Amino acid sequence: MRTSNMVSKLFRDEIDMEFRNLKYFVVVAEERHFTRAAERLGMAQPPLSQQIRKLEREIGAQLFRRLTRGVELTDAGRILYEDASRILDQVEQARSRVLSAARGQTGHIRVGFASSVVFHPVIAEIVRAYRTCTLTSGCLRPKAMCPR
């Protein structure tokens, strides 16, 4: 197999990992017990165990040491736990930002006002309503007269 084909196959295999399985892994790592993790996830324990085994096969490393009363992370499992937790947090942040944008809660708002007008309370309400937006304000005079 040519090197480019090997790299391409390796990349495809890595991409096949599912967020769902990372979430399952993180919950098992936090609970240190398959049955409690399955309860927390709202699923049966056997399918959870199967998904973790599938993830271990995909990664090519044992992630948990199975004990008589639960599990503990292996060295590889500890590394994946740190990375998977960060990845899942970033995915949730991205989802939240996208939903905010879809609702029109992010962006830029430009507010102009005449220098002789007192700052109106409506402006404060707009700022509170759109906290995640960038607010730019300035006076409506010729540019040469407006300090920046």
Buried (B, 14 or more C-beta within 10 A) or exposed (E): EEEEEEEEEEEEEEEEBEEEBBBBBBBBBEBBBBEBBBBBBEEEBEEBBEBBEBBBEBBEBEBBEEEEEBBEBBEBBEEBBEEBBEBBEEEEEEEEEEEBEEEEBBEEBEBEBEEEEEEEEEBEEBBEEBEEBEEEEBBEEEEEEEEE
